[in-house]
Structure formats: C-alpha cells, structure tokens
Amino acid sequence: MVRILFAVKAAIPAGPQYGLYCDGKMFAIVADDQLFIKPTDAGRVWISTMSTPQEAPPYPQAKPYFLIDGGLWDERDWLSQLARRTADALPLPKPKPPPKPKKPASNS
C-alpha cells in the first residue's frame, strides 16, 4: 500500500491547490477538482496501460502535468501504482538550509 500524505500547497489567483506527497516527494496536484501527476517516463508508461496520457498545466504558467481522467480515480490499485511509480522516479527534494541564527537585539 502506498502511503500518501496530503498537504495544502498554496492559494493562487486561480484558486486553492493541494500538493500530494509520497515519501517526502510532491508527486501530484489537485486543483479545480482535477488530478495532475508530475510527468515521468514511468508514469507515462503506467498511464498508457489504461488510457492515452493527456497533459495540461494545473494552473496558469505551470509546466504540463499528466491530467488523470476522473473515471480513473476509482481505480484504487492502479492509482496507487501510479503514485508509487511516479514518486520512485522523482529525485529527492533538496535539503533545506539550516535556519540562520537570529541576531541578538541591540539595547540602543
């Protein structure tokens, strides 16, 4: 079973979006009641087993993602495999730099 954590990504002028994470990697976006999967070769091959991969940006000026047809959302095992294959193909996120130490307040 694939463990997926949901996290609110951001609200932009187009409306709220939700980032989907697996193993610490954001692999998908839900926006405007549509599911967008980050494009990978492994994802393209897996999507091709059920349909022709469609690409569309999840919000204006975004790069194209795979747009998953709503009819496939109920295919739990297939969707779980798509999440796993996509996450496995994505690089680990870059580590965040440690926070800078706060400067002591001056007593002037």
C-alpha positions in Angstrom: 0.0 0.0 0.0 1.3 3.4 -0.9 1.3 6.0 1.9 0.2 9.4 0.6 0.2 12.5 2.8 -2.0 15.4 1.7 -0.8 18.9 2.3 -2.2 22.3 1.4 0.2 23.7 -1.2 -0.9 27.3 -1.8 -3.7 29.5 -2.8 -3.1 31.4 -6.0 -5.4 33.6 -8.0 -6.7 30.5 -9.9 -7.9 29.0 -6.6 -6.6 26.7 -3.9 -4.4 23.7 -4.8 -3.4 20.7 -2.8 0.0 19.0 -3.2 0.1 15.2 -2.8 3.3 13.8 -1.2 4.7 10.3 -1.2 8.0 9.5 0.6 8.6 13.2 1.1 8.2 14.0 -2.6 5.4 16.1 -4.1 4.2 13.9 -7.0 0.8 15.4 -7.8 -1.5 18.4 -7.5 -5.3 18.5 -7.1 -6.7 21.8 -8.5 -10.1 22.7 -9.7 -11.4 19.2 -8.9 -8.8 17.7 -11.3 -5.8 15.4 -10.6 -2.4 16.3 -12.1 0.5 13.9 -11.8 4.1 15.1 -12.3 5.3 13.8 -15.6 7.8 10.9 -15.6 8.7 8.2 -18.1 7.5 5.6 -15.6 4.2 7.4 -15.1 3.6 7.8 -18.9 4.1 4.0 -19.4 1.8 3.2 -16.5 -0.9 5.6 -17.6 -0.7 4.1 -21.1 -2.0 0.8 -19.7 -5.4 2.4 -19.0 -5.6 5.4 -21.4 -3.7 7.8 -23.6 -1.7 10.2 -21.4 -3.2 13.7 -21.5 -1.1 16.7 -20.4 -2.3 20.0 -19.1 -1.0 22.6 -16.7 -2.5 22.6 -13.2 -2.6 26.4 -13.1 -1.6 29.3 -15.4 2.1 29.4 -16.3 2.7 25.9 -14.9 4.5 23.2 -16.8 2.3 20.5 -18.1 1.4 17.6 -15.8 -0.4 14.3 -16.6 -4.1 15.0 -16.3 -5.8 11.9 -14.9 -9.4 11.3 -16.1 -12.0 11.4 -13.4 -13.1 7.9 -14.4 -9.8 6.5 -13.2 -10.0 8.0 -9.7 -11.9 4.9 -8.5 -9.2 2.6 -9.8 -7.5 2.4 -6.4 -4.9 -0.2 -7.2 -4.0 1.4 -10.5 -3.8 4.9 -9.0 -1.7 3.6 -6.1 0.7 2.1 -8.5 0.8 5.4 -10.5 1.7 7.3 -7.3 4.4 4.8 -6.3 6.0 4.6 -9.8 5.9 8.4 -10.1 7.4 9.0 -6.6 10.1 6.4 -7.2 11.1 8.2 -10.5 11.3 11.6 -8.9 14.5 12.9 -7.2 14.6 13.6 -3.5 13.9 17.2 -2.7 16.9 19.3 -2.0 17.5 19.7 1.8 16.5 23.0 3.2 19.4 25.0 4.6 19.6 25.4 8.3 17.9 28.5 9.7 20.2 31.5 10.1 20.9 32.3 13.8 18.9 35.3 15.0 20.9 38.4 15.7 20.8 39.5 19.4 18.6 42.5 19.9 20.6 45.7 20.5 19.9 47.8 23.6 20.1 51.1 21.9 
